[in-house]
Amino acid sequence: MSQYLFIESQDPFEDKGAEAYLATALELSKRNESVTVFFVENGAHAVRNGAQVPIRDALHSAGARLKVDGFALRERGIKADGLAAGIEVGGVDDMVDLLASPDTKAIWH
């Protein structure tokens, strides 16, 4: 079975394309596909507790795995205890492990 990795590097409050991009991940999650969304760089703004990002919450509800790069959090002054529900902190090594898996289909935005 394929695994989908969506890497989101854009701030959803500055790039309206981020929501459309993540909508594809949501549709796959609703079809019971294995989906991981990895927030990196400015995409880390989407994982803050209290940030109004309905697509992130819908992804969580649909069963997608949501991860954020710990380095991106630190660079933006976001504390790991201030994250929205369902967000896991990881590192680039976690992302590389997913990318290296032969069944992974990766899409970067």
Long-range contacts (C-beta under 8 A, 24 or more apart in sequence): 1-33, 1-34, 1-103, 2-33, 2-34, 2-103, 2-104, 2-105, 3-34, 3-35, 3-36, 3-98, 3-101, 3-103, 3-104, 3-105, 4-28, 4-33, 4-34, 4-35, 4-36, 4-104, 4-105, 4-106, 4-107, 5-36, 5-38, 5-95, 5-98, 5-99, 5-104, 5-105, 5-106, 5-107, 6-35, 6-36, 6-37, 6-38, 6-106, 6-107, 6-109, 7-37, 7-38, 7-40, 7-43, 7-95, 7-106, 7-107, 7-108, 7-109, 8-37, 8-38, 8-39, 8-40, 8-43, 8-46, 8-109, 9-40, 9-41, 9-42, 9-43, 9-108, 9-109, 10-41, 10-42, 10-43, 10-109, 11-42, 11-43, 11-45, 11-46, 12-43, 12-45, 12-46, 12-53, 12-55, 12-56, 13-45, 14-42, 17-109, 18-43, 18-46, 18-109, 19-55, 21-107, 21-109, 22-55, 22-56, 22-59, 23-55, 24-107, 25-59, 25-64, 26-55, 26-58, 26-59, 26-62, 26-64, 29-59, 29-62, 29-63, 29-64, 30-62, 32-63, 35-59, 35-63, 35-64, 35-65, 36-64, 36-65, 36-66, 36-67, 36-98, 37-64, 37-65, 37-66, 37-67, 38-67, 38-68, 38-69, 38-90, 38-94, 38-95, 38-98, 39-66, 39-67, 39-68, 39-69, 39-72, 39-87, 40-68, 40-69, 40-72, 40-92, 40-95, 41-69, 41-72, 42-72, 42-76, 43-68, 43-72, 44-68, 44-69, 44-72, 44-73, 44-75, 44-76, 44-78, 45-76, 45-78, 47-73, 47-78, 47-83, 47-84, 47-87, 48-78, 48-82, 48-83, 48-84, 49-82, 49-83, 49-84, 49-85, 50-84, 51-84, 53-84, 56-84, 57-84, 57-85, 60-84, 60-85, 60-86, 67-94, 67-95, 69-95
